[in-house]
Amino acid sequence: MRIGPVIVYGIVWAAITGAVGWFGMSLTDNGGFVSLIGWVLGIGGYAFAGMALWHVIRTVSLQRRGLEMMRENPQAFADLARQYEQANARLEQRDSELEIVPDDEFFARTMGGRPNRMDTSIYDGHPFDCACGDTHNFYTSRIIILRELPGMQLVMACPNGEGITSVKVTGGLFKFKGFKSMFGTRVTEDSV
């Protein structure tokens, strides 16, 4: 973690919120509703300035302690770093695992739906894990969509002709997050 940007951002936020607090406190002598707004701005601004400074002090303290621990026992620090990298690798592998099923099971799980009617050009350039074992970038001109299933699922043909994958379109109502490959089957000589 780079500590310099944390210190700079913390000091900038403390200065901005402190200025808001100072401005709010200058309004407290006006009386009435303006005075009430002044108190809210003053107390809120000074509170946020204090939290920003506390965050800077805490970050510097944790960084200093981490450096001291690393100097005292470099081997333990190296072991922790290796364990962290291994845990990240396991999480990434788990996220990208794609269930490969036999042809008949794949076709049974993808029955129904309809020919694709979605405008999929908005997904161009986004990657998906394919049943062939590779990751492909989706482009409407290269990837054939065989079916559109309920729940925003698409059945995509591998551009290399080596697999068929059921992919879920993930995201909220207005924001596309990416493709999640659910399951797939590999195309073999027997299945053609």
N, C-alpha and C positions, 0 to 999 in steps of 0.2 A: 504494500500500500504506500502510495506516495503521500507524504505528510504535508508537503508544501502547499498544494492546492487546498487542503482541508483548513490549514491555518489562514490562508488568504481569504477563502470564502467565509470562514467564521468571523474574521475581523470585519469584513465588508458588511456582512449581515448585522453584526453588532452595531456598526456605525450607522447603518440605515435605520434600523429599528430604534436605536438610541435617539436619532434625530427626530423620528416620529414621536417618541415619548416626550422629548423636550418641547416639540411643537404643541403636543396635546396639553402639557402642563402649562404652557403659556396662555392657553385658552381658558383655563379654570377661573380666572379673575373676571371674566365677562358676565357671569351670572346666567341663570336660566338654562335653556336647552344647550346652548353653546358650551357652558361650563360642564354640563354632564358629558357631552361628546369629548371635551378636553380631558376629563378624568379617565374616560375609557381609553382614549388614545394614549395618554400618558402611562397609565398602568400597563396596558397591553404592550406598548412599545418597549418600556423598560424591562418587562418580563421576558419578551423575546430576545432582547439584547443580552440579558443575563443567561438565557439558555444557550445562545450562540457562543458566548464566551466560555460557558461551562463545557460545551462540546469540544471546543478547541483545547482547553486544559486537559480534559479527559483523553482526547486522542493523543496528545503529546505524551501524557503519562503512560498510556498503554504502549505506545511506540517505544518509549525509553525502557520499559520493563521487558518488552519483547527482545530488544537488542541486548539487554543484560543477560537474559536467559540464553540467548544464542551464544554469547561469549563464554558463559559458564559451562555449557554442555552442548557443543556443536553437533555431536552425534545424535543426541535426542532431538535436536531441531531438525536435522536431516531426516531422521526417521518419521517425524511428524509431517514433514513436507512430502515424503514419499507416500505415506498413508493417505494424505489429502489428495494427491494426484491419482492414486489407485481408486479411491472412492469416486472421484469425478469421472474416471474412465468407466467404472461400472455403471454409473448413472447414465452416461451418454450411450453406452452399449444397450442398456435396458430400454431407453427411449427409442432407439432405432431398430430394435428387434421386430421382425415381421414374421407372423405365423405363416408357415408354408403348409398348405393342405393338399390332399390328392384332388385330381381333376373333378371327380364326381361330387365330392364334398363342396368344392368351390362353387360349382354350378348350382348345387342345391341351396347354398347360402346366398347366392345372388339372383335367385329366381324372382320374377316380378319386376317391378320398376317399369321403366319405359325407355325408349331411345332418348338420347340426350337432347334437351331443349334449353339447357342453361347457357347463358353467355359466359363462356369460360375464358374469354380473352383477358379478363381482369386478373387471372391467376398466372398469366404468362411470366416465365422466369423463375417461378418458385419451385424448389426441389421437392421430390418425394422419393421414398425408398421403394424400389421395385422388387418384384419376386425373383428377378434374374440375379439379384445380389448387388446390383449397382444402385447408385442414386442418380436420378435423371432430373433435369430441369424441365418443367412442364411448358410446352408451347402448343397452342392450338393447331399449328401447322405440322407438328411432328408427332404428337401423341394422339392416338385415336381413343375416344371415349366410347366404350361399347354399350354401357347402360348407365342410367341415372336411377339411383335407388332412394327410397325414403330416408330422411335424416341427413340430407346433404352428403350422400355417399355416391362416389363415381367409380365405375369399373373401367380401368385404364389398361390399354394394351402396351406392352413394352415396345419402345421404339426399335429395339434390336430383334424383336420377334421371339424372345426367349421366355416371356412370362406374361401373366395377367394379374393385376393387383386391384383390390378393393381399397379405395382411399376415401377418408372422411375429410370434408372441408371444415376446418375449425375456425372459430372466431365468434365474435358477437354479432349483433344485428347489422351493424354498419361497418365492422372492421374485420378484414380477413387476416387470420394469424398464420395460417399455413396448412399444409396437408399432413394428415396422420394416416400412415399406411396401416390398415387393419389386418388383412390377410391376403394371401395370393397363392397362385399355383404356377409351376414351371411348365412351359410348353415342351413336350417331348414328341418324338416320332409317333408314339402310340396315340397321343391325344389329338393328332391332326387328322 
